[in-house]
Amino acid sequence: MLNSSIRYQDHTLFCDGVPLKDIVAITGTPVYIYSFKRVLENYERIRTAFAALKPHIHYSAKANANLSLLKTLIQAGAGIDAVSAGEIHRALQAGAAPDSIVFAGVGKTPNELAYALEQGIGWINVENIGELQLINEITKALHREPAQVALRFNPDITANTHPHIATGHGGAKFGLTAETIRDILENQERYPHVHLAGIHLHIGSQLHDTDATRQAVQAALDLIAPHPAIRTVNIGGGLPVAYRPDDTLPSLGQFAETLTPLLKDYTVMLEPGRSIVADAGLLVVSIIYVKKQAGQAFLITDGSMTELIRPALYQAHHEIVPVMTGSHEHKPLSPVNVVGPVCETTDVLGKQVSLPEMFPGELLAILTAGAYGMVMASNYNARPRPPEAAVLPDGRTWRMIRRRETWDDLLAQDEMV
Ligand SMILES: *Cc1c(COP(=O)(O)O)cnc(C)c1O
């Protein structure tokens, strides 16, 4: 959606001080464009809202792991939340200090754990007993100081969010039950090479309900209350982002106000992803064809589910707007389906989008696409993944931060036998 960085000026959509059409003239379409100014402002907004808790903010790299983006946030003081050894590697390449990295994830392999421990990662969020035993063995074998471990608690609370992104209910694969956590904490001598130092919870993305979050955090605090050595509470990510103009969501201030009284005596960690990058990014596509059939109108674009899978994967909604509105002033709006060229019926970017009559060659911007966009892009249908461009924090300079893949890139891993 539009905001202080992604906005119209003179009938032209801008990213900060740069008209999108200027970027597209160099990069072509489809292309992801990000405002690093907006990224940093979002980071600061979270820091300010939770200031009373002096939280350690670990940006969740899985939302958007571009190296320049990671570097920008790391230089602003963020740590990184990684969910694979690959993400740890990216974070280190982008300049993260090893001890500012948190390693989370439901199925860390022995190789990934060994890599994380060898690199001296700050924290590991543990999601099962087997993993705890592995960390104990690997740390012993490496003769290293134990890494700090936080136990990921599954509070068995149903977050009011899309079922595909809820993670805190009892039936989900994530986290440890209260009973298991009590057992681990009461028998810490079983893990002499593990430093049990925190509790972690992440009950889902797009949290809508501060009260459910409060209950989950309270349940976590009840679990660690008998163990005063546990001083760190990592409350995960999930801070919501508006994708529609009429979305009503709790504000950062409301989350902070709800949680601050509970957490004021603890060291607090946060792992925001979406709330830092989603509204700082968009995907620009070109219209290839206009088609009307069976009472439906279609804009067929050069962007598809291979660039942005969220609509196909979880019926996510993204606002779609023309990049240039000059010739469309005062024209009537009518509903069209914005679709891609991929051979799947679900290859839809927007259903029944209200747009003026548009023509081949015109540009559309798919808004709020900075998070879970490029990271989920695929090469299905042998489509090269798109480039990424960023307007730097000065608001005037823009740079390519990843080039478009080539057909050669797509062939590079194949062996012809
Ligand atoms: C995905 C994830 C996050 C980030 O979630 P957002 O909704 O993008 O803020 C944080 N922590 C963990 C453990 C995650 O899996």
The ligand as an ORCA input file, in Angstrom:
! r2SCAN-3c Opt
* xyz 0 1
  C       8.987    -16.298     10.332
  C       9.515    -16.072     11.681
  C       9.670    -14.774     12.169
  C       9.255    -13.544     11.398
  O       7.883    -13.468     11.251
  P       7.196    -12.147     10.643
  O       5.758    -12.466     10.623
  O       7.771    -11.960      9.280
  O       7.545    -11.017     11.548
  C      10.224    -14.631     13.418
  N      10.612    -15.691     14.161
  C      10.470    -16.955     13.716
  C      10.913    -18.078     14.568
  C       9.925    -17.194     12.470
  O       9.784    -18.447     12.035
*
